[in-house]
Amino acid sequence: MAITRDDVLRALQSVTIDAAGTTLPGSGRLSQVVVDPNNRVMFSILVDPSEAERFEPVRRQAEGRVLQIQGVSGVFASLTSERDTSHPAQSSAAPRPVSPPPVAPPRPGAPPQQGPKLPGVRHIVAVASGKGGVGKSTTACNLALALQAQGLKVGLLDADIYGPSVPKLFGLSGKPTVVDNKAMEPMVGYGLKVMSIGFLIEPEAAMIWRGPMVQSAITQMLRDVLWGELDVLLVDMPPGTGDAQLTMAQATPLSGAVIVSTPQDLALIDARRGVTMFKKVAVPILGIVENMATFICPNCGHASHIFGHGGARHEAQRLGVPFLGEVPLNMTIRETSDAGRPVVATDPEGPQAKVYREIAAALWANLSGAGPARSAPKIVIE
Ligand SMILES: Nc1ncnc2c1ncn2[C@@H]1O[C@H](COP(=O)(O)OP(=O)(O)OP(=O)(O)O)[C@@H](O)[C@H]1O
């Protein structure tokens, strides 16, 4: 039986937001209700950032009520905040997420503020790219597995909300288990704890989300998932360097970022933007990875530099950031990724896995020298 928006609104009538008994649908705070073809329901509740804590129980209650509707297979509710128009200096149009709460700007010379961290998670590392299609998700997934092969406890969060590919890369389907209506167990792929918006909704549903829903979804996937003890949580970021990426970089207590680029000039210009974006929010760049660097002919073994070669290494030098290594353009990498059998897990002794292991070792060396997880900084726009 198909669930309708009206079914959801009816269920939400029993959720009140104040002592006067104002219902959630009647409060004007319900910004969107989306029901996907698999009867999974998404909606957001508009709040002022200062109200986020007070509204968290309302959000949970609303999720619980919707889950009780017969036929609903999943629910994802988020708290979102429209832009505070009293700050004209922040001129972009994207609204701000409310979770975690904004961090006050640091006083000049003051030590960095401690923002909300993820309990039990030592390092959160963003894997980012200046543009789409450079192999960011493939790199994130194989790097996560290579870090795990070093004996580390690793998680992977697919925050590429507009094109979640981690479920496919790991060959995972189904839905995460919800515990006590409160938190989700991550899925497990090849020993890694994995979470993706792709497990929760149909990809088409995410496409129509507005900025605040995206941001709120990402922060909730970080915080409402039972990650347990992790040495590293890799975050596969949405590609690009726009508002969404900047806000994400700001809102997450990142230890650092890895930038993936192909060697072409155009991709490198975008990679440079990525480095600049993370520097702006004081996130250390742990290194640049050059992907699809060299094509080794599977028949004759000849190496061709289809997209040029060495551009990312050179760019890293120029920008004064570490270079982590090169991943060749390789049929096995493509076939195994696209078949949900990542090469580091399925051919751990092969040459491709070795490449990722070396990059992972360099990454871990930079990361473990980078100190404990840092707090989320506040962007200062001059
Ligand atoms: N080193 C490689 N050799 C061969 N194919 C690769 C390599 N890296 C990635 N690919 C392939 O390139 C395609 C795009 O990769 P991927 O989805 O990882 O890119 P992305 O940057 O995450 O893309 P998007 O920005 O769309 O999320 C996939 O088909 C993947 O298998």
The ligand as a Gaussian input file, in Angstrom:
#p B3LYP/6-31G(d) Opt

LIG

0 1
 N       41.871000       4.296000     -10.914000
 C       40.816000       3.981000     -11.625000
 N       40.918000       3.194000     -12.715000
 C       39.842000       2.869000     -13.475000
 N       38.605000       3.301000     -13.230000
 C       38.428000       4.087000     -12.153000
 C       39.503000       4.475000     -11.291000
 N       39.001000       5.259000     -10.303000
 C       37.680000       5.355000     -10.533000
 N       37.335000       4.665000     -11.644000
 C       36.004000       4.543000     -12.244000
 O       35.572000       5.867000     -12.575000
 C       34.164000       5.989000     -12.363000
 C       33.903000       7.153000     -11.420000
 O       34.447000       6.828000     -10.164000
 P       33.803000       7.316000      -8.798000
 O       32.348000       7.033000      -8.761000
 O       34.653000       6.776000      -7.709000
 O       34.048000       8.867000      -8.970000
 P       33.561000      10.076000      -8.074000
 O       34.603000      11.118000      -8.202000
 O       33.237000       9.615000      -6.703000
 O       32.268000      10.457000      -8.843000
 P       31.065000      11.411000      -8.350000
 O       31.646000      12.744000      -8.294000
 O       30.065000      11.234000      -9.450000
 O       30.612000      10.884000      -7.024000
 C       33.699000       4.637000     -11.850000
 O       33.176000       3.864000     -12.907000
 C       34.960000       3.991000     -11.292000
 O       34.927000       2.568000     -11.365000

